[in-house]
Amino acid sequence: MEDSPYKREAIEASMKLLKVALSECKQKGFHPKIISGGGSGTYLICADYGLHTEIQAGGAVFTDSAYHLWGTLTTPSIFVRSVVTSRPDPSRIITDSGWKSLPCWVVDPIPKNVDGCNSVRMSSEHGILNLDQENTDIRPGDFIDFQVGYGDSTVFLHQKLHGVRNGEFESTWDIAGRGKVF
C-alpha cells in the first residue's frame, strides 16, 4: 500500500487490535516473548507503537521499486541486467528480460539510464520499452539495468545474485531455494 493517510489509519487500527490481543493473552497467563510483524512497507509506522519485539522487513534489504513506492527509506539496490536484442524502430527497445526473469505484476521494473522511457511491458521472455522520442544511441548487444519492480517475486527466479559495490563486482550469492516448492 502506498504511503497515504489511509495506510497509516489501517496500520493504527491493526496495532490497536494487536494491543488488545496481547492484553488478553497476558490476562490469561500467556506472556509471548516474540511479537513479530511490521513488514518492509509498514515497519516504520508499526515501530511507533512499541509492540513488536522483531520486524519482518526482509524486502527492505533491497528496496525494489514497490517497497520504495510504499515508503521504505533504504536505497534501491536490486537490479536485473538485460541485453538489448533488437531495435524495431528508434522509439522502441526490445530486451531479453521478460516476466520470467523480471516480473511486472506488482510494480513495473524501472530501466536505468534510458532517457525518455514512457512505458515498460513484458512478454514472457522479452521486455518492450517505448520511448517518448527517438534514440539511436542504444543498440542491440547493449546492457540495460532494470530496478526490480518487486523483489519478492523476482529473487527466486534466479540462480545467483551478484553483489556490486561502487561499480565494482564484489561477491556472488547462490539462491539456495531457487525453484523449490516445498
N, C-alpha and C positions, 0 to 999 in steps of 0.2 A: 504494500500500500504506500503510495507516495506520501511524502510529508504534507500534512494538512491538519487543520483543527479537528476534522473528523477522526483522523488517525489517533491523535492524542486522546480524544474522548473515548474511542474504542479501547485503547490501552488502559486508560484510567479505570474504565468500567471493569475490565478483566482483573486489574490489580486489586480493586475493591472486593471482587469475588474471591480472589486468592487470599486476601487478608482474612475474610470471614471463614474460609475453609481451614486456614491454618489455626485460627482461634478455636474452631470447633474440634479440630484434631487434638489440640492441647487440652481442651476441656475433657476429652475422652481418654486422656493419658498418653496420647501419641505425641512424640516430640521429634519430628523429622529433622535429620541433620543436614540433608541436602535438599534444597529447594532450587530446582533448575528451570530456567526459562529465559525469555528475552533473546530473541533471535537477532540476526545481523541488522534487520530493518527496524527493530524495536528496542534493542538493549539500552540505547541512550535515554529513552523515556522510562523504561522499566527500572533502571538503576536509581532513579529519583525516589523510589518507594522503599528501598532497603529491605525488600522481602526475599530476594534471591540470594543464595549462597554461591551460585555459579551462573554464568550466562551461556547461551548456546549460539554464539555469534561466529560460527565456523566460516560462513561465506565472506565475512568481513575481512578475512585474511587476504583475499584477493581483490575485493571491491570491484566486481564486474559492473556493467552498465546499469543493471537492475538495482543492485544494492546502492550504487551511487545515487540513482534517482530516488531511492527510498530513504535517503538521509544518512547513510554510513559515511563517516568522516575520513576514513583511511583513503590512501591514494590508489587509484585503479592500477592493478598490477598483473592482470591475466589477459593474455593476448594469444591469438592464433595467427600464425603466419601462413599466408596463402600465396599462390603463384597466379599471375595473370595468364590465362590460357588463350584468350582471344580478345580482339577489339573489333566487333562487327561494325561499329561506326565511332567517330570521335567523341560522342557523348555517352558511350556505353562501355563498361568493362566487365568481362567475364573472368571469374577466378575458379580455382579448383576446390574451393571450400563451400560446400552446400550444407544443408541442415544435418547431414550425417556426421559432420565434424564441427559444425558451428551452428547449433540450434538457435532459432529465432522466434520461438513461440511465446516467450515471456517478454523479452525486450530485444529489439534488433541489435545485432552487433554493430559497432561503430568503426568504419575504416579510418585508420590513422594516416595522415599525410596524403589525403586525397581531397584536394580543394574542390568545392562545389558539388559534393555528392548530395543529391537530394532524396535518394531512396536506395534502400538495400533490400533485395529479395533473394530468397534462397530456394532453389530446387533441391532435390535430394543430394546431388553431387556438385552443384555449381552455384556460385554467388553471382548475382547480377547487380551491378552498381550503375545507376543512372546519374548523369552529371547535368548540372544546370547550364553548363556551357562546354563547348568543345575543348578537349585536352588531348594533344597528341604526344605529350611527354611520357606518359605511361605506356609501356609496350609489353607484348607477350614475353614471358620469362621474368618480368619484374616481380618483386615481392610487394605484397600489401599486408600489413599487420592490422588485425581487427581486435579492438577491445571487445572481449566476450560479452554477449548480452546477459547470460545467466550462467554462472559457473557451475551451479549445482546440476545443471543438465548438460554440461559440456565436459568437465574433467574426466568422467568415467568413460567417455568415448575415445580417449587417447591412451596410448601405452606408456607414454613418458611426458613429464613436464621438464622443460629446460629452463634453468634459472639464469637470468641475465641481470647484472647489476652495473649501473652506469655505462651501459652499452657493451659490456664485456660478458661473455659466457662464463658462468661460474660453476654450475652443477647440473646434474640430471637426477630427477626423482622418478623411479618406477611407480606406476599406478597399479598397485598390487591387486586391487579389487576390480580392475577393468573387465567388463563382460560378465561378472558374477551376478547370478540372480538369487542365490541362496548361500 
